[in-house]
């Protein structure tokens, strides 16, 4: 595992946030030894403004030319600065179908998507975040636009509801070895008086914060993340009697929207992308 090269797939629109998303992706890639494949997507209805077929083809071809030039400039600059391989492609098509095809081809270890106050990629049946969360069983990084992971700067890692049997333990080891200590371990539990041996034991330099499950739990967690200067929060999604599964199922979308931090969601054993 120590010599493994991970594969990261970044799914994005060509918006201002692409730079923040790519920087966080590059930072993660350097920490875990990964290559990056960037897929920029656009709905046909956002590109084609005319009904005439010939005019529509000209608009699409013109869009490909402009976007590929932009992506080339952006990725080459980042790759040169931080010595991380970045492959890129641009697709105009049905977002859901293009994502399925690309992920099937690439078989990524980690999918990266950006988080904004507005909706992310628009597609039939919902947005990209909900789709990836529902159907992709692997690791997902949701990057925050303002609280990014910065290449070549110290990582400040937090872990939510983690334990020593977490799904991505091999992925976490290089992150833990390069993060600021102590690691902040957060737990949201139904009963504050209950004792548990389900502790984060992968590193001895850990400080643990335990909160009761209530209407203020996520707000409390957000405050502690800010006070602790955490810029990457790992959330364990694996099934366990003691890791707050009920809370995660109910509140994960709320955490994505309200926590001002990049989120690394663990792999989960359920329906694959289809």
N, C-alpha and C positions, 0 to 999 in steps of 0.2 A: 504493500500500500504506500510505503514511503516514496517510491519512485513513480507512482501513478500520475499521469497527466489527465486532469479532469477536463471535461468539455462543458463550456458555458454557452447557452443560447440566450441572446438578448432580443426581446420583442419590443418594438417601439414604433411610434409615429415620428415624422420629422418635425418635431416641435422644439421649443427652447429647452425643454427638460431632457433632451437626448444627451446633452453634454454631462449633466449630473448623473444620469443613469449609466452612461458609459464609464465615467470616472469611478463610480462605485463598483462597476463590473471589473474594471482593470485592477482596482485595489484588491478585490476578492481573488482575482486570478493570480496576482503576485503572491498572495498569502498562501494559497493552496496548490500552486503550480497548475495553471489551467490555460487553455486556449479559448478564444472568444469567437463566436459566430453571431453576427448581428443581422437580424432580419427587420427591415423597415417595411411597414405595411400601409396600404392606402385603399380605402373603398373606391370602387369605380365611380360611384355617384359624387364623390368629392373631387374627382379629377375631370370627368366628362361633363361639360356644361351644354353641349349641343346634341341635337337628335340625329344629325347627319352622320352616317357611319364613317365616311372618309374624314370628316372633321374630328370625330371622336378618336379615331386612330392617331391622327396628328397630335391631338392633345395628350394622349397617353404616351406616345413616343417622346414628345417634348418633355413630359414630366419625368420619364426615365432618364433622359439626358441630364436634366438639371439635378435630380436627386442623387444619381450615381456620382456626379461630379462633387456634390456636397459631401456625400459619405466618404468618398475617396480622400478628400482633403482632411476631414475630421478624423478618420481612423488612422491615416498615415501619421498625422501629427501625434496622436496619443500613443500609437505603437512605437514610434521613434523615441518619444520622451520616456516611456516606461518599459520598453523592451518586452512587450506582450503581443503575441501574434493575434491579429484581428482580421477575420474574413467578413465580408459584408455582401448583402444583396437587397434589392428593392423589388417589391411585388405589388402590382395593382390587381386586386381580385377579392373574392369573398373571404373575409378575414378568417372565419372559423375553418374553412376548408384549407386555406393556405397554411394556417398554423398546424393543423393536423398533419399535413403532408410534410412540412419542414421538420417537425419534431420526429416524425417517423424516420426521415432520412438521417437526421443528425444524432438521434439517440443521446440527448444531453444528460449530464449528471445534474445540472442546475439550470433552471429557467429564471431569467431576470426580467422583471417588468417595472416600470416607473410608477410612482404614486403622485397624484396631483389632487388638488381640491376639486377640480372638475372631473368629469368622466374620462377614463382612459380611452383606448381604442373602442370605437363604436362598432357593433356588429349585431346581426339579427339574433334576438333572444337574450340580449344582455351585454355587459361589458367584459373586457378581456380578463380582468382580475377574477370575477366570479367564475368564469369559464375555466380558467387554469386551476383555480382552487378546487373546483368540483371534480374535474376529470384527470388532472395530472397527478400521478402518485409520487413523483420525485420531489427533490428539494427545490424550493422557490425562494428567490430573493426579491423582495419588494422594496425598491429604493426610495428614500425620502428626498424630495427636491432640495430642502434646506439643510438637513442634517445628514450629509453624505459621508460615505467612507472614502477617505482621501488617500490616493496612492502615495507610498513611501512615508506615511505618517502613522503614528501609533494608533492601534485599534483599541477601542474601549468597549469590550464585549459584555453584554448581559445575557442571562439565560432565564427563560420563563418555564417553570414547571419541568425542569430537567432532572435527570438522574443518571446513574452510571450505566444504564442500559439503553441510552438514547440511540435512535436509528442511525444517525449520522456521526457516530463516535469517531470514525476514521477521518471524516471531513473536519470535525471539530478540533482534533488534536493539533494541526498546524495553526489554527486560529488561536487556540488557547496558549500555545507556546510563544505567540507574538503579540499578545494583548497586554494592556496595562493591568497590573495586579493591585489589589485583589479583584478577581472576577466577581461580578454582582449576580447573585442567584436570587430570582424572585419566584415566589409561590403564591397562588391564590387558592385557598382551601375553604371547604364548607365548615370545618370545625377547627377553630384556633387552638382548642384544648387537646385535640387528638395528637398523639405522638406517632411519628413515622420514622422508619430507617431509610426511606426513599430519598436519600440526599445526593447532591451533586458531588461525587467522590472522584471525579476525573482529575481534579487539581486541588491541592491542599490549601492554596492561597485563594480562598473563596469567602465572601461575606454573604449571608443569607437574609433576605427580607421576606416575611410571611404576612400576607394580608387575608382578611376574612372576605368571603364571597358576599358582596352586597352591591347596591346600586352605585356606590362610589368606588368600587374596586379598580376600575380602569382609570378613573381620574387620579386615584392615589398612586397607581403604578406609573402613570404619566409624570406625576410630580417627582417621584423617586428617580425615574430615568433621567429627567432633566437635571436634578441635583447631583446625580452620579456621573453626568457627562457621557452617558452611554450613547454610542453612535451606531451600534449594531446589536439588535436583540434577537437572540435565537429562541424560537418557540418550538417546543417538542410536541408534534402532533400524533405521536404513536399512542396506541391504546394502552392505558394502565389504570388500575383502580384508584391510584392515588395522585394522578397528575392533572386532575381538573378537567377531564374530558367534557363533562357537561358544560362547563364554563367556556371551553374553546369552541364547541359546536355553536353555542348561542352567541358568543361575543367576539369571534374572530374578525368578522367584518367591521365591528365597532372599533376594535383595536387597530385595524389597518387604517381606518379613517381618523382616529383620534390620537394615536401615539405618534409624536413627531420624531420618529427614528426609523432607520432602515430595519426591515424585518427579514430574518432568515428562517423560513418555515421548513421544518424537517420533512423527510420523506414519510409517506404514509401508505400503508398497504390497503388499497381499495381500487375501484374501477379505473383502468388506464384510459388515457386520452382516446376518445372515440366520437 
